[in-house]
Structures are given as C-alpha cells and as structure tokens.
C-alpha cells in the first residue's frame, strides 16, 4: 500500500513539473515577443521613451 502512495505521489509531482515547464515556456515566449517588438520600434524610430516612468523608476531605485 505504501508503494502505491509513492507511485501516485511521484506521478503528481511529475505532472506539476510538466505544468511549470509549460508556463515557463509561454512566459519566455511572451518576453521574447516583447523584446522583438521593442527592437523593431527602436529600429524604425517609433519607440518613445516615457520620461515620467523612467524618472520614477530611477527615483525608486535610489531610495
């Protein structure tokens, strides 16, 4: 009976790891899409720096 619990526990953990990997792949894909989008905007000159957001981020980092 104990071995059955072990087996089901291992299967459950394997399922969780599989789900984590899929979530990571999606997140990495979205991040790469964002990077590619920013790269295109910079290359074609349409990227605009948000001075207010940049200043706030720098100020928060300094505090």
JOMOPE-V323044 format. One record per pair of residues at least 24 apart in sequence whose ideal C-beta (glycine too) atoms are under 10 Angstrom apart, sorted by sequence separation. I is the first residue (numbers start at 1). J is the second residue. D is the distance in whole Angstrom. If there is no record, write none. Layout:
# JOMOPE-V323044
i=I j=J d=D
i=I j=J d=D
This chain:
# JOMOPE-V323044
none
